[in-house]
Amino acid sequence: RYFDDPERPQYAADGVTKGLKCDTSGPVPIILVPQPSDDPNDPLNWPLWKRDLITFILSMTAIFATCLGPILAANTLTLTFHYRQPFTKIAALTGWYLLGVGIGAFIFVPTGRIWGKRHLFVAGTAMLVATAAWGGASYGQDKYTSMILARVFQGVATAPFESLVNAAVGDLYCVHQRGLRMAFTNLAVFGGAFFTPILVGKITHSIGWQWTFYFVAIFCGV
């Protein structure tokens, strides 16, 4: 309630506020909300290019993480014949993935508030590489149970990127800088899932459905 405080610092004659840190890059100084601390390790004090690079990396990884949700949508019939399982059991593989996302978010969101988000993003990326490779390796006709387990752990690996990327924008930027970045991260988290079935169909037709998982592992590794 800064603007309701009668004791708040006033603008000086030179356009810079007394006692408050401001963004003076534009024609009018903007009071930074929240106010950065004096600690150089405070993300709000990092150079803007560094924060944008972190946001870009998180967003790109979020695209590959969330694409694992609908990655089997275009291959449901293919996997029905491959695993020789009923259609409903193949469709349930997406449900197992979502179960993993729910379990992971239930654990990661509160721990991210207590201990920070970095270790969750690092661990999530490592799990994405491992579980995506696991999914591709579950190629044998007797590997349906292995695929179920791979899908559950893929969901757990996705949880940090589905639930914490937008929250990380709040950690990295002041309010007046968040709009464009939040739009970009939302496009990454939610937009990638809509384009996935289109690419998956082409990949499956050309080199096999297992490569849809292998490509996720490769790009997340990079």
C-alpha atoms as an extended CHARMM CRD file, in Angstrom:
* protein
*
       222  EXT
         1         1  ARG       CA              0.0000000000        0.0000000000        0.0000000000  PROA      1               0.0000000000
         2         2  TYR       CA              2.8310000000        2.3470000000       -0.9050000000  PROA      2               0.0000000000
         3         3  PHE       CA              0.6150000000        4.9340000000       -2.5740000000  PROA      3               0.0000000000
         4         4  ASP       CA             -1.5870000000        5.2150000000        0.5310000000  PROA      4               0.0000000000
         5         5  ASP       CA              1.3820000000        6.0700000000        2.7510000000  PROA      5               0.0000000000
         6         6  PRO       CA              1.5360000000        9.8120000000        3.5160000000  PROA      6               0.0000000000
         7         7  GLU       CA              5.1970000000        9.3820000000        4.5220000000  PROA      7               0.0000000000
         8         8  ARG       CA              6.2230000000        7.8760000000        1.2010000000  PROA      8               0.0000000000
         9         9  PRO       CA              9.2890000000        9.3720000000       -0.5140000000  PROA      9               0.0000000000
        10        10  GLN       CA              8.4800000000       12.0600000000       -3.0530000000  PROA      10              0.0000000000
        11        11  TYR       CA              9.9120000000       12.6780000000       -6.5000000000  PROA      11              0.0000000000
        12        12  ALA       CA             12.8630000000       15.0270000000       -6.4810000000  PROA      12              0.0000000000
        13        13  ALA       CA             13.2010000000       17.9410000000       -8.8670000000  PROA      13              0.0000000000
        14        14  ASP       CA             15.4760000000       15.9250000000      -11.1420000000  PROA      14              0.0000000000
        15        15  GLY       CA             12.8090000000       13.2410000000      -11.6100000000  PROA      15              0.0000000000
        16        16  VAL       CA             14.4860000000       10.6440000000       -9.3790000000  PROA      16              0.0000000000
        17        17  THR       CA             12.7430000000        9.4420000000       -6.2510000000  PROA      17              0.0000000000
        18        18  LYS       CA             14.3410000000        9.8880000000       -2.8680000000  PROA      18              0.0000000000
        19        19  GLY       CA             14.8990000000        6.6180000000       -1.0290000000  PROA      19              0.0000000000
        20        20  LEU       CA             13.4900000000        4.3190000000       -3.7380000000  PROA      20              0.0000000000
        21        21  LYS       CA             15.2240000000        2.4650000000       -6.5420000000  PROA      21              0.0000000000
        22        22  CYS       CA             13.8860000000        3.2810000000       -9.9840000000  PROA      22              0.0000000000
        23        23  ASP       CA             14.2170000000        2.2260000000      -13.5900000000  PROA      23              0.0000000000
        24        24  THR       CA             15.6240000000        5.3400000000      -15.2300000000  PROA      24              0.0000000000
        25        25  SER       CA             16.1120000000        3.8540000000      -18.6990000000  PROA      25              0.0000000000
        26        26  GLY       CA             12.9800000000        5.5600000000      -20.0340000000  PROA      26              0.0000000000
        27        27  PRO       CA             11.9060000000        9.2030000000      -20.2150000000  PROA      27              0.0000000000
        28        28  VAL       CA             10.0600000000        8.8760000000      -16.9010000000  PROA      28              0.0000000000
        29        29  PRO       CA             11.5920000000        7.0320000000      -13.9260000000  PROA      29              0.0000000000
        30        30  ILE       CA              9.5740000000        3.9920000000      -12.8410000000  PROA      30              0.0000000000
        31        31  ILE       CA              9.5470000000        2.9550000000       -9.1960000000  PROA      31              0.0000000000
        32        32  LEU       CA             10.7230000000       -0.6610000000       -9.0110000000  PROA      32              0.0000000000
        33        33  VAL       CA              8.1520000000       -3.0080000000       -7.4870000000  PROA      33              0.0000000000
        34        34  PRO       CA              9.2920000000       -5.0360000000       -5.6400000000  PROA      34              0.0000000000
        35        35  GLN       CA             12.2630000000       -3.0010000000       -4.4860000000  PROA      35              0.0000000000
        36        36  PRO       CA             15.5680000000       -4.8400000000       -5.1320000000  PROA      36              0.0000000000
        37        37  SER       CA             17.7760000000       -5.4340000000       -2.1190000000  PROA      37              0.0000000000
        38        38  ASP       CA             21.4140000000       -4.3390000000       -1.9610000000  PROA      38              0.0000000000
        39        39  ASP       CA             22.5660000000       -7.9510000000       -2.3260000000  PROA      39              0.0000000000
        40        40  PRO       CA             24.2800000000       -8.5390000000       -5.7100000000  PROA      40              0.0000000000
        41        41  ASN       CA             22.8960000000      -12.0940000000       -5.6310000000  PROA      41              0.0000000000
        42        42  ASP       CA             19.3430000000      -10.7500000000       -5.6740000000  PROA      42              0.0000000000
        43        43  PRO       CA             18.0040000000      -11.7470000000       -9.1350000000  PROA      43              0.0000000000
        44        44  LEU       CA             16.4190000000       -8.2970000000       -9.4700000000  PROA      44              0.0000000000
        45        45  ASN       CA             19.9690000000       -6.8490000000       -9.4960000000  PROA      45              0.0000000000
        46        46  TRP       CA             21.2250000000       -9.1130000000      -12.2920000000  PROA      46              0.0000000000
        47        47  PRO       CA             21.7090000000       -7.6680000000      -15.7880000000  PROA      47              0.0000000000
        48        48  LEU       CA             18.5470000000       -7.8010000000      -17.8650000000  PROA      48              0.0000000000
        49        49  TRP       CA             20.2350000000       -9.9270000000      -20.5520000000  PROA      49              0.0000000000
        50        50  LYS       CA             21.0930000000      -12.5820000000      -17.9600000000  PROA      50              0.0000000000
        51        51  ARG       CA             17.5250000000      -12.7330000000      -16.6700000000  PROA      51              0.0000000000
        52        52  ASP       CA             16.1580000000      -12.9130000000      -20.2150000000  PROA      52              0.0000000000
        53        53  LEU       CA             18.5710000000      -15.7420000000      -21.0470000000  PROA      53              0.0000000000
        54        54  ILE       CA             17.4110000000      -17.6930000000      -17.9770000000  PROA      54              0.0000000000
        55        55  THR       CA             13.7870000000      -17.1190000000      -18.9550000000  PROA      55              0.0000000000
        56        56  PHE       CA             14.4960000000      -18.2900000000      -22.5170000000  PROA      56              0.0000000000
        57        57  ILE       CA             16.2080000000      -21.4790000000      -21.3140000000  PROA      57              0.0000000000
        58        58  LEU       CA             13.3770000000      -22.2460000000      -18.8850000000  PROA      58              0.0000000000
        59        59  SER       CA             10.7880000000      -21.6030000000      -21.5910000000  PROA      59              0.0000000000
        60        60  MET       CA             12.5110000000      -23.8270000000      -24.1530000000  PROA      60              0.0000000000
        61        61  THR       CA             12.8110000000      -26.6560000000      -21.6330000000  PROA      61              0.0000000000
        62        62  ALA       CA              9.1620000000      -26.1350000000      -20.6830000000  PROA      62              0.0000000000
        63        63  ILE       CA              8.1750000000      -26.6480000000      -24.3360000000  PROA      63              0.0000000000
        64        64  PHE       CA              9.8570000000      -30.0590000000      -24.4350000000  PROA      64              0.0000000000
        65        65  ALA       CA              8.5720000000      -30.9640000000      -20.9710000000  PROA      65              0.0000000000
        66        66  THR       CA              4.9070000000      -30.1440000000      -21.6210000000  PROA      66              0.0000000000
        67        67  CYS       CA              4.9660000000      -31.6960000000      -25.0900000000  PROA      67              0.0000000000
        68        68  LEU       CA              5.2390000000      -35.0700000000      -23.3460000000  PROA      68              0.0000000000
        69        69  GLY       CA              1.5700000000      -34.7690000000      -22.3640000000  PROA      69              0.0000000000
        70        70  PRO       CA              0.0190000000      -35.0850000000      -25.8470000000  PROA      70              0.0000000000
        71        71  ILE       CA              3.0330000000      -36.8510000000      -27.3870000000  PROA      71              0.0000000000
        72        72  LEU       CA              1.1060000000      -40.1280000000      -27.7540000000  PROA      72              0.0000000000
        73        73  ALA       CA             -2.1190000000      -38.5730000000      -29.0580000000  PROA      73              0.0000000000
        74        74  ALA       CA             -1.2450000000      -39.1370000000      -32.7020000000  PROA      74              0.0000000000
        75        75  ASN       CA              0.1570000000      -42.6120000000      -31.9780000000  PROA      75              0.0000000000
        76        76  THR       CA             -2.6780000000      -44.1810000000      -30.0050000000  PROA      76              0.0000000000
        77        77  LEU       CA             -3.6880000000      -46.6100000000      -32.7510000000  PROA      77              0.0000000000
        78        78  THR       CA             -0.0610000000      -47.3030000000      -33.6530000000  PROA      78              0.0000000000
        79        79  LEU       CA              0.7310000000      -48.2740000000      -30.0580000000  PROA      79              0.0000000000
        80        80  THR       CA             -2.4800000000      -50.3150000000      -29.7930000000  PROA      80              0.0000000000
        81        81  PHE       CA             -1.1580000000      -52.6350000000      -32.4830000000  PROA      81              0.0000000000
        82        82  HSD       CA              2.4350000000      -52.4240000000      -31.2990000000  PROA      82              0.0000000000
        83        83  TYR       CA              1.7840000000      -53.3810000000      -27.6670000000  PROA      83              0.0000000000
        84        84  ARG       CA             -1.2460000000      -55.5420000000      -28.5310000000  PROA      84              0.0000000000
        85        85  GLN       CA             -3.2270000000      -53.8110000000      -25.8080000000  PROA      85              0.0000000000
        86        86  PRO       CA             -6.8040000000      -52.4530000000      -25.8230000000  PROA      86              0.0000000000
        87        87  PHE       CA             -7.2870000000      -48.8970000000      -27.0570000000  PROA      87              0.0000000000
        88        88  THR       CA             -8.3030000000      -47.7250000000      -23.5850000000  PROA      88              0.0000000000
        89        89  LYS       CA             -5.0440000000      -48.9540000000      -22.0330000000  PROA      89              0.0000000000
        90        90  ILE       CA             -3.0010000000      -47.0550000000      -24.6010000000  PROA      90              0.0000000000
        91        91  ALA       CA             -5.0910000000      -43.9280000000      -24.0290000000  PROA      91              0.0000000000
        92        92  ALA       CA             -4.5240000000      -44.3880000000      -20.2910000000  PROA      92              0.0000000000
        93        93  LEU       CA             -0.8000000000      -43.7820000000      -20.8110000000  PROA      93              0.0000000000
        94        94  THR       CA             -1.6090000000      -40.0710000000      -20.9500000000  PROA      94              0.0000000000
        95        95  GLY       CA             -3.5300000000      -40.4470000000      -17.7050000000  PROA      95              0.0000000000
        96        96  TRP       CA             -0.5000000000      -42.0230000000      -16.0380000000  PROA      96              0.0000000000
        97        97  TYR       CA              1.5530000000      -39.0400000000      -17.1830000000  PROA      97              0.0000000000
        98        98  LEU       CA             -0.9480000000      -36.5970000000      -15.6800000000  PROA      98              0.0000000000
        99        99  LEU       CA             -0.8910000000      -38.5890000000      -12.4370000000  PROA      99              0.0000000000
       100       100  GLY       CA              2.8550000000      -38.0000000000      -12.2840000000  PROA      100             0.0000000000
       101       101  VAL       CA              2.3730000000      -34.2690000000      -12.9360000000  PROA      101             0.0000000000
       102       102  GLY       CA             -0.1160000000      -34.0630000000      -10.0730000000  PROA      102             0.0000000000
       103       103  ILE       CA              2.1430000000      -35.9180000000       -7.6630000000  PROA      103             0.0000000000
       104       104  GLY       CA              5.1580000000      -33.8410000000       -8.6580000000  PROA      104             0.0000000000
       105       105  ALA       CA              3.3650000000      -30.4930000000       -8.3700000000  PROA      105             0.0000000000
       106       106  PHE       CA              2.0130000000      -31.4440000000       -4.9410000000  PROA      106             0.0000000000
       107       107  ILE       CA              5.6240000000      -31.9150000000       -3.7770000000  PROA      107             0.0000000000
       108       108  PHE       CA              7.5650000000      -29.3560000000       -5.8110000000  PROA      108             0.0000000000
       109       109  VAL       CA              5.4490000000      -26.2240000000       -5.4200000000  PROA      109             0.0000000000
       110       110  PRO       CA              5.7070000000      -25.9910000000       -1.5980000000  PROA      110             0.0000000000
       111       111  THR       CA              9.3620000000      -27.0740000000       -1.5630000000  PROA      111             0.0000000000
       112       112  GLY       CA             10.0970000000      -24.4670000000       -4.2400000000  PROA      112             0.0000000000
       113       113  ARG       CA              8.7230000000      -21.7730000000       -1.9500000000  PROA      113             0.0000000000
       114       114  ILE       CA             10.8730000000      -22.9690000000        0.9450000000  PROA      114             0.0000000000
       115       115  TRP       CA             14.1970000000      -23.8620000000       -0.7000000000  PROA      115             0.0000000000
       116       116  GLY       CA             13.9990000000      -22.0980000000       -4.0470000000  PROA      116             0.0000000000
       117       117  LYS       CA             13.3410000000      -23.2700000000       -7.5870000000  PROA      117             0.0000000000
       118       118  ARG       CA             16.7770000000      -23.7750000000       -9.1090000000  PROA      118             0.0000000000
       119       119  HSD       CA             17.3620000000      -27.2890000000       -7.8220000000  PROA      119             0.0000000000
       120       120  LEU       CA             13.8920000000      -28.3070000000       -9.0180000000  PROA      120             0.0000000000
       121       121  PHE       CA             14.5790000000      -27.0670000000      -12.5460000000  PROA      121             0.0000000000
       122       122  VAL       CA             17.9780000000      -28.7950000000      -12.6330000000  PROA      122             0.0000000000
       123       123  ALA       CA             16.5890000000      -32.0680000000      -11.2610000000  PROA      123             0.0000000000
       124       124  GLY       CA             13.5430000000      -31.8290000000      -13.5220000000  PROA      124             0.0000000000
       125       125  THR       CA             15.7050000000      -31.4040000000      -16.6110000000  PROA      125             0.0000000000
       126       126  ALA       CA             17.8630000000      -34.3850000000      -15.6650000000  PROA      126             0.0000000000
       127       127  MET       CA             14.7240000000      -36.4640000000      -15.1100000000  PROA      127             0.0000000000
       128       128  LEU       CA             13.3200000000      -35.3550000000      -18.4670000000  PROA      128             0.0000000000
       129       129  VAL       CA             16.4260000000      -36.6160000000      -20.2490000000  PROA      129             0.0000000000
       130       130  ALA       CA             16.3620000000      -39.9370000000      -18.4010000000  PROA      130             0.0000000000
       131       131  THR       CA             12.6180000000      -40.6090000000      -18.5750000000  PROA      131             0.0000000000
       132       132  ALA       CA             12.2640000000      -39.5510000000      -22.2140000000  PROA      132             0.0000000000
       133       133  ALA       CA             15.0620000000      -41.9570000000      -23.1260000000  PROA      133             0.0000000000
       134       134  TRP       CA             13.2850000000      -44.5600000000      -20.9830000000  PROA      134             0.0000000000
       135       135  GLY       CA             10.0790000000      -44.0510000000      -22.9510000000  PROA      135             0.0000000000
       136       136  GLY       CA             11.8810000000      -44.4880000000      -26.2580000000  PROA      136             0.0000000000
       137       137  ALA       CA             13.6260000000      -47.5950000000      -24.9630000000  PROA      137             0.0000000000
       138       138  SER       CA             10.2630000000      -49.1530000000      -24.0200000000  PROA      138             0.0000000000
       139       139  TYR       CA              9.9270000000      -50.2300000000      -27.6200000000  PROA      139             0.0000000000
       140       140  GLY       CA              9.5280000000      -53.9790000000      -27.2040000000  PROA      140             0.0000000000
       141       141  GLN       CA              6.0430000000      -55.4420000000      -27.4760000000  PROA      141             0.0000000000
       142       142  ASP       CA              6.3220000000      -56.7060000000      -23.8990000000  PROA      142             0.0000000000
       143       143  LYS       CA              7.3330000000      -53.2800000000      -22.5350000000  PROA      143             0.0000000000
       144       144  TYR       CA              3.8770000000      -51.8640000000      -21.8310000000  PROA      144             0.0000000000
       145       145  THR       CA              4.4440000000      -51.8730000000      -18.0480000000  PROA      145             0.0000000000
       146       146  SER       CA              7.7940000000      -50.1760000000      -18.5790000000  PROA      146             0.0000000000
       147       147  MET       CA              6.0510000000      -47.4870000000      -20.6230000000  PROA      147             0.0000000000
       148       148  ILE       CA              3.5330000000      -46.9120000000      -17.8060000000  PROA      148             0.0000000000
       149       149  LEU       CA              6.3540000000      -46.2990000000      -15.3360000000  PROA      149             0.0000000000
       150       150  ALA       CA              8.1810000000      -44.0790000000      -17.8150000000  PROA      150             0.0000000000
       151       151  ARG       CA              5.0500000000      -41.9870000000      -18.2920000000  PROA      151             0.0000000000
       152       152  VAL       CA              4.5260000000      -41.5340000000      -14.5470000000  PROA      152             0.0000000000
       153       153  PHE       CA              8.0810000000      -40.3310000000      -14.0310000000  PROA      153             0.0000000000
       154       154  GLN       CA              7.8830000000      -38.1480000000      -17.1390000000  PROA      154             0.0000000000
       155       155  GLY       CA              4.9730000000      -36.4060000000      -15.4450000000  PROA      155             0.0000000000
       156       156  VAL       CA              6.9710000000      -35.9350000000      -12.2510000000  PROA      156             0.0000000000
       157       157  ALA       CA              9.8320000000      -34.4480000000      -14.3040000000  PROA      157             0.0000000000
       158       158  THR       CA              7.4420000000      -32.0820000000      -16.0780000000  PROA      158             0.0000000000
       159       159  ALA       CA              5.8560000000      -30.7360000000      -12.8840000000  PROA      159             0.0000000000
       160       160  PRO       CA              8.4910000000      -28.0450000000      -12.1050000000  PROA      160             0.0000000000
       161       161  PHE       CA              8.1820000000      -26.5780000000      -15.6020000000  PROA      161             0.0000000000
       162       162  GLU       CA              4.4030000000      -26.6790000000      -15.6820000000  PROA      162             0.0000000000
       163       163  SER       CA              3.9220000000      -25.0830000000      -12.2670000000  PROA      163             0.0000000000
       164       164  LEU       CA              6.9840000000      -22.9540000000      -11.4880000000  PROA      164             0.0000000000
       165       165  VAL       CA              8.1750000000      -21.2770000000      -14.7110000000  PROA      165             0.0000000000
       166       166  ASN       CA              5.6350000000      -18.4650000000      -14.4610000000  PROA      166             0.0000000000
       167       167  ALA       CA              6.4680000000      -18.0870000000      -10.7710000000  PROA      167             0.0000000000
       168       168  ALA       CA             10.1370000000      -17.7290000000      -11.7050000000  PROA      168             0.0000000000
       169       169  VAL       CA              9.2400000000      -14.6910000000      -13.8170000000  PROA      169             0.0000000000
       170       170  GLY       CA              8.0130000000      -13.0490000000      -10.6240000000  PROA      170             0.0000000000
       171       171  ASP       CA             11.3800000000      -13.7720000000       -9.0050000000  PROA      171             0.0000000000
       172       172  LEU       CA             13.4130000000      -12.3900000000      -11.9010000000  PROA      172             0.0000000000
       173       173  TYR       CA             11.5790000000       -9.2160000000      -12.8930000000  PROA      173             0.0000000000
       174       174  CYS       CA              9.9070000000       -6.1670000000      -11.4320000000  PROA      174             0.0000000000
       175       175  VAL       CA              6.2120000000       -5.6990000000      -12.1560000000  PROA      175             0.0000000000
       176       176  HSD       CA              6.6290000000       -3.3610000000      -15.1380000000  PROA      176             0.0000000000
       177       177  GLN       CA              8.9580000000       -5.8830000000      -16.8500000000  PROA      177             0.0000000000
       178       178  ARG       CA              6.8090000000       -8.9940000000      -16.4690000000  PROA      178             0.0000000000
       179       179  GLY       CA              4.1290000000       -8.5690000000      -19.1390000000  PROA      179             0.0000000000
       180       180  LEU       CA              6.0480000000       -9.6540000000      -22.2540000000  PROA      180             0.0000000000
       181       181  ARG       CA              8.0070000000      -12.3060000000      -20.3580000000  PROA      181             0.0000000000
       182       182  MET       CA              4.8690000000      -13.7960000000      -18.8380000000  PROA      182             0.0000000000
       183       183  ALA       CA              3.2810000000      -13.9670000000      -22.2930000000  PROA      183             0.0000000000
       184       184  PHE       CA              6.3650000000      -15.7690000000      -23.6160000000  PROA      184             0.0000000000
       185       185  THR       CA              6.4550000000      -18.3180000000      -20.8010000000  PROA      185             0.0000000000
       186       186  ASN       CA              2.7070000000      -18.9640000000      -21.1080000000  PROA      186             0.0000000000
       187       187  LEU       CA              3.1460000000      -19.5610000000      -24.8390000000  PROA      187             0.0000000000
       188       188  ALA       CA              5.9410000000      -22.0160000000      -24.0480000000  PROA      188             0.0000000000
       189       189  VAL       CA              4.0750000000      -23.9030000000      -21.3230000000  PROA      189             0.0000000000
       190       190  PHE       CA              0.6900000000      -24.1020000000      -23.0420000000  PROA      190             0.0000000000
       191       191  GLY       CA              1.3740000000      -23.4700000000      -26.7310000000  PROA      191             0.0000000000
       192       192  GLY       CA              3.8800000000      -26.2400000000      -27.3080000000  PROA      192             0.0000000000
       193       193  ALA       CA              1.3540000000      -28.9060000000      -26.4140000000  PROA      193             0.0000000000
       194       194  PHE       CA             -0.9470000000      -27.8940000000      -29.2720000000  PROA      194             0.0000000000
       195       195  PHE       CA              1.7200000000      -28.2900000000      -31.9660000000  PROA      195             0.0000000000
       196       196  THR       CA              3.1130000000      -31.5670000000      -30.6540000000  PROA      196             0.0000000000
       197       197  PRO       CA              0.6780000000      -34.0150000000      -32.3740000000  PROA      197             0.0000000000
       198       198  ILE       CA              1.4610000000      -32.4610000000      -35.7630000000  PROA      198             0.0000000000
       199       199  LEU       CA              5.1960000000      -33.0750000000      -35.4190000000  PROA      199             0.0000000000
       200       200  VAL       CA              4.7280000000      -36.4600000000      -33.7610000000  PROA      200             0.0000000000
       201       201  GLY       CA              2.7280000000      -37.7820000000      -36.6970000000  PROA      201             0.0000000000
       202       202  LYS       CA              5.4720000000      -36.8540000000      -39.1530000000  PROA      202             0.0000000000
       203       203  ILE       CA              8.2520000000      -38.2540000000      -36.9440000000  PROA      203             0.0000000000
       204       204  THR       CA              6.3850000000      -41.5190000000      -36.4060000000  PROA      204             0.0000000000
       205       205  HSD       CA              5.7180000000      -41.9140000000      -40.1150000000  PROA      205             0.0000000000
       206       206  SER       CA              9.3530000000      -41.2000000000      -41.0280000000  PROA      206             0.0000000000
       207       207  ILE       CA             11.5500000000      -42.8410000000      -38.3810000000  PROA      207             0.0000000000
       208       208  GLY       CA              9.3140000000      -44.4720000000      -35.7580000000  PROA      208             0.0000000000
       209       209  TRP       CA              7.3600000000      -43.3800000000      -32.6710000000  PROA      209             0.0000000000
       210       210  GLN       CA             10.2230000000      -44.0980000000      -30.2650000000  PROA      210             0.0000000000
       211       211  TRP       CA             12.1410000000      -41.1890000000      -31.7800000000  PROA      211             0.0000000000
       212       212  THR       CA              9.5200000000      -38.7610000000      -30.5070000000  PROA      212             0.0000000000
       213       213  PHE       CA             10.8470000000      -39.5600000000      -27.0190000000  PROA      213             0.0000000000
       214       214  TYR       CA             14.4790000000      -39.6780000000      -28.0890000000  PROA      214             0.0000000000
       215       215  PHE       CA             14.2740000000      -36.1820000000      -29.5760000000  PROA      215             0.0000000000
       216       216  VAL       CA             12.8750000000      -34.8280000000      -26.2940000000  PROA      216             0.0000000000
       217       217  ALA       CA             15.7780000000      -36.4410000000      -24.4300000000  PROA      217             0.0000000000
       218       218  ILE       CA             18.3200000000      -34.9910000000      -26.8800000000  PROA      218             0.0000000000
       219       219  PHE       CA             16.9850000000      -31.4400000000      -26.8250000000  PROA      219             0.0000000000
       220       220  CYS       CA             16.5190000000      -31.3920000000      -23.0520000000  PROA      220             0.0000000000
       221       221  GLY       CA             20.0790000000      -32.6550000000      -22.7240000000  PROA      221             0.0000000000
       222       222  VAL       CA             21.3090000000      -29.7930000000      -24.8780000000  PROA      222             0.0000000000
